Amino acid sequence: MRWLDHRQPLPDSLRGAIIALGNFDGFHLGHQAVAREAIEWARAEGRPAIIATFDPHPVRFFKPDAAPFRLTTLEQRQELYLAAGATAMLVFHFDAALAGTSAEDFVRVLLHERLGVAGVVTGEDFTFGKGRAGDRAVLARLGGEAGIATRAVAPVMDGGAPVSSSRVREALRAGDPEEAARLLTRPFAIRGVVEHGDKRGREIGYPTANLAIESYLRPRFGIYAVTGRVLATGQVLTGAANIGVRPQFAPPRELLEPHFFDFSGDLYGQEIEVAFRHFLRPEAKFDTIEGLIAQMERDCARARELLG
């Protein structure tokens, strides 16, 4: 699958594409509806289908000190877009130049001249251009002048409210990964390279694969039943994981620490993805290491039962 940069002209073979335009970080049910409209439209006309995204997220550009809120990396998005049926992923690199681009130049210069798109699909609430001056009506007007067809997709409603990334984030912060997975159509997952830690887990009989959380959203800190996937081999693992600051040990440090059941291999330096399936309990500090170990035994038994 091609990974395209908005600052570069598209290859001739991809000009005339239909583009799903949005941020699509979580790629939840609402995002999928926009992408599906673009892909089906492209197939009906024999055109390439491209799903666009913005990186960094515009909120991160305008509010660099905002708490982490990312639901996916670009690599995860690329895999999701490919699975949805897209020909390519287009990344709009959100910097000062893009933030200062007027709605008119966004359509006429970027979409028409540089990218040569034939059609654009957005959600009904999509905004673009400097000061968010462009909306679906502006896009339709400017697109029509440039020969670009446009379509807008209504929100996907669930329980009387639109499916949104905000709802996914709220569910994860509340410790409800099942609700997040329902809205995403897959579990929330953190991907990273396994790094060496202080080996505390190994010392007490529960070795862990330590991952930095980086700029991912912080779900509710605590213990989860998880599944893992080793990207290089596709091997799937099951386990229990702690995400948080490890109150039992000093110094505190945010980490994701999955312990995988019945696994004795070496994961150091390998990229893995850890999917959050069920919340078991909040983080806690125990009076003794023995108390911690006894609780970990119960956590792992419960995780095995839930993942059964």
Buried (B, 14 or more C-beta within 10 A) or exposed (E): EBEBEBEEBBEEEBBBBBBBBBBBBBBBBBBBBBBBBBBBBBEEEEBBBBBBBBBEBBBBBEEEEEEEBBBBBBBBBBBBBBEBBBBBBBBBEBEEEBEEBBBBBBBBBBBBEBBBBBBBBBBEBBBBBBEEEBBBEBBBBBBEEBEBBBBBBEBBEBEEEBBBBEBBBBBBBEBBBEBBBBBBEBBBBBBBBBEEBEEBBEEBEBBBBBBBBEEBBBBBBBBBBBBBBBBEEEBEBBBBBBBBBBEBBEEEBBBBBBBBEEBEEEBEEBBBBBBBBBBBEEBEEBEEEEEBEEBBEEBBEBBBEBBE
